Amino acid sequence: IEPFSLSFGPYRFSIMKQANAGEIYSRILTYFVFILAFLSLALSVFAKEVIGIIASPEYLDAYRIIPLLCFGSIVGGTIYVFQTAIYLVKKTEYMFYVGIVTAASVVGLQLILIPAFDMFGAALAGVLAGALGCLATYIFSQRLHPIPYELSRVFTVVACAVLLYVLSLFVPAGDVVLRVCIKSVLVLSLPFLLGV
């Protein structure tokens, strides 16, 4: 996300007066989410194997929260793109309001979810608060300066990645080579499933 934000930040201002700027912002979001979803799917699908190699056995259960953390990253990246309209109309105070709501909700959710679900609760609180911040940013942005984002395509990308991840959970735990091959096929099928 960081390399993208460093390049997209100046770029969005360089094209803001073009007639097709909204369409370009929309396409950027769609392909950005696709790249994040593809990388997140790969990280999530192979998390157990990687953690098993690089960490001691007591940390193996950490692989279970990787998908939530990855989803939180997708949400965070989406927020950055949605902020475009706020920057274009120079109403950055709305980002402050969103930040306050997001921070308050993450603290409240952590107080509720961490005692009940431990590390899952912490990860879920971050995702839910981030999703709330993303929704608020989108609403404010669209009211200030509507941009025709391809939300149906974005949701399709995320849904397909989630589906492939769920399918990876059913890969048998037997032979490691076979398991890695099947999981690789699942990850690499995302672009073909979406027709990219």
MODADA-V897878 format. One record per backbone hydrogen bond with DSSP energy under -0.5 kcal/mol. NH is the residue of the N-H (numbers start at 0). CO is the residue of the C=O. If there is no record, write none. Layout:
NH|CO ; NH|CO
This chain:
4|0 ; 5|1 ; 6|2 ; 7|3 ; 8|4 ; 9|5 ; 10|6 ; 11|7 ; 12|8 ; 12|9 ; 13|9 ; 14|10 ; 15|12 ; 17|14 ; 20|17 ; 23|19 ; 24|20 ; 25|21 ; 26|22 ; 27|23 ; 28|24 ; 29|25 ; 30|26 ; 31|27 ; 32|28 ; 33|29 ; 34|30 ; 35|31 ; 36|32 ; 37|33 ; 38|34 ; 39|35 ; 40|36 ; 41|37 ; 42|38 ; 43|39 ; 44|40 ; 45|41 ; 46|43 ; 49|45 ; 50|46 ; 51|47 ; 52|48 ; 52|49 ; 53|49 ; 54|50 ; 58|55 ; 59|56 ; 61|58 ; 62|59 ; 63|60 ; 64|61 ; 65|61 ; 65|62 ; 68|64 ; 69|65 ; 70|66 ; 71|67 ; 72|68 ; 73|69 ; 74|70 ; 75|71 ; 76|72 ; 77|73 ; 78|74 ; 79|75 ; 80|76 ; 81|77 ; 82|78 ; 83|80 ; 84|81 ; 86|82 ; 87|83 ; 88|84 ; 89|86 ; 90|85 ; 93|90 ; 94|91 ; 95|91 ; 96|92 ; 97|93 ; 98|94 ; 99|95 ; 100|96 ; 101|97 ; 102|98 ; 103|99 ; 104|100 ; 105|101 ; 106|102 ; 107|103 ; 108|104 ; 109|105 ; 110|106 ; 111|107 ; 112|108 ; 113|109 ; 115|111 ; 116|112 ; 117|113 ; 119|116 ; 120|116 ; 121|117 ; 122|118 ; 123|119 ; 124|120 ; 125|121 ; 126|122 ; 127|123 ; 128|124 ; 129|125 ; 130|126 ; 131|127 ; 132|128 ; 133|129 ; 134|130 ; 135|131 ; 136|132 ; 137|133 ; 138|134 ; 139|135 ; 140|136 ; 141|137 ; 142|138 ; 143|139 ; 144|140 ; 148|146 ; 150|148 ; 153|149 ; 154|150 ; 155|151 ; 156|152 ; 157|153 ; 158|154 ; 159|155 ; 160|156 ; 161|157 ; 162|158 ; 163|159 ; 164|160 ; 165|161 ; 166|162 ; 167|163 ; 168|164 ; 168|165 ; 169|166 ; 170|167 ; 178|174 ; 179|175 ; 180|176 ; 181|177 ; 182|178 ; 183|179 ; 184|180 ; 185|181 ; 186|182 ; 187|183 ; 188|184 ; 189|186 ; 191|187 ; 192|188 ; 193|189 ; 194|190 ; 195|190
